[in-house]
Amino acid sequence: MSINIVTLVGRVGSDPDIKYFESGSVKCRLTLAVKRRSRNSDEPDWFTLELWDKTAEVAGNYVRKGSLIGIKGSLKFDTWSDRQTGANRSTPIIRVDQLDLLGSKRDGEGGTADTSSEHF
């Protein structure tokens, strides 16, 4: 048996980067800042998220820099060969299967945060 499930809640670091393909597929990439409970530092951990199709379109329409979101997905590694050195490189990516819209940064600052969430 093997399990590869990642669940994160954090703030989006930049507006979503949306790409449309001739096949009709839609891909969205964005970064997510998550504070680690056990850490004393104020510096968050940063994750790169990859969303596809309907979930990617929802992110493109409703998610902006500073938005509070929750995600569930799986960890994968993008690999490539460095053009200059020829060395193999890789970077971790969270492939998002579920996106929850939890509110924007402005919602939390106003003191009346919307506690409802939408699930896609």
C-alpha positions in Angstrom: 0.0 0.0 0.0 1.2 3.5 -0.7 -0.3 6.9 0.1 0.6 10.3 -1.4 -1.8 12.9 0.0 -0.9 16.5 0.7 -3.3 18.9 2.5 -2.3 22.6 2.9 -4.0 25.8 4.0 -2.2 29.1 3.3 -2.1 32.4 1.4 -1.5 32.6 -2.3 1.8 34.3 -3.2 1.0 35.7 -6.6 -1.9 35.8 -9.1 -2.5 32.5 -10.9 -0.5 31.8 -14.1 -3.1 30.3 -16.5 -2.2 28.4 -19.7 -4.7 27.2 -22.3 -3.7 24.3 -24.6 -5.0 23.4 -28.1 -6.3 20.2 -26.7 -8.8 22.2 -24.5 -6.9 21.5 -21.3 -6.3 24.4 -18.8 -3.3 24.5 -16.5 -2.8 26.9 -13.6 0.3 27.4 -11.5 0.6 29.4 -8.3 2.6 29.6 -5.1 1.2 29.0 -1.6 2.8 30.3 1.6 2.1 28.1 4.7 3.3 28.8 8.2 4.7 25.8 10.0 3.3 25.4 13.6 6.5 24.1 15.1 8.7 26.9 13.7 9.6 30.0 15.7 10.4 32.0 12.6 7.8 34.2 10.8 9.1 32.9 7.4 6.6 30.6 5.7 7.3 27.5 3.7 6.5 28.0 0.0 4.9 25.4 -2.3 4.3 25.4 -6.0 0.8 24.3 -6.9 -0.4 22.9 -10.2 -4.1 22.7 -11.0 -5.8 21.4 -14.2 -9.0 21.9 -16.1 -12.1 23.0 -14.1 -10.1 23.5 -10.9 -7.6 25.6 -12.8 -10.4 27.7 -14.3 -11.9 28.3 -10.8 -8.5 29.4 -9.5 -8.0 31.7 -12.5 -11.4 33.3 -11.9 -11.5 33.5 -8.1 -8.0 33.2 -6.6 -5.7 36.3 -6.3 -2.5 37.1 -4.5 -3.3 37.1 -0.7 -6.3 34.7 -1.0 -6.6 32.2 1.8 -7.1 28.7 0.2 -7.1 25.1 1.3 -5.9 22.4 -1.1 -5.7 18.6 -1.2 -3.6 16.9 -3.7 -0.5 14.8 -4.2 3.3 15.4 -4.4 5.1 14.9 -7.6 8.5 16.0 -9.0 9.0 17.8 -12.3 12.3 16.7 -13.7 14.4 18.2 -16.6 18.0 18.4 -17.9 19.8 21.7 -17.2 20.5 23.3 -20.6 23.9 24.8 -19.5 25.3 22.0 -17.4 23.4 18.9 -18.7 22.7 18.0 -15.0 19.4 16.4 -14.1 17.2 18.8 -12.0 13.9 18.4 -10.2 11.5 20.5 -8.2 8.6 19.4 -6.0 5.1 20.3 -7.2 1.7 19.8 -5.5 -0.8 18.5 -8.0 -4.1 19.8 -6.7 -7.2 17.7 -6.8 -9.4 19.7 -4.5 -9.5 23.5 -4.0 -11.3 25.3 -1.2 -11.8 29.1 -1.3 -11.5 30.2 2.3 -11.5 34.0 1.8 -9.1 36.9 0.9 -6.6 38.7 3.0 -9.0 41.7 3.2 -11.7 39.5 4.7 -9.4 38.7 7.7 -8.3 42.2 8.2 -11.8 43.6 8.4 -12.6 41.5 11.5 -15.6 39.9 9.8 -14.0 37.0 7.9 -16.3 34.9 5.8 -16.1 31.4 7.4 -17.9 29.7 4.5 -15.9 27.9 1.9 -16.5 26.7 -1.6 -15.2 23.4 -2.7 -14.0 22.6 -6.3 
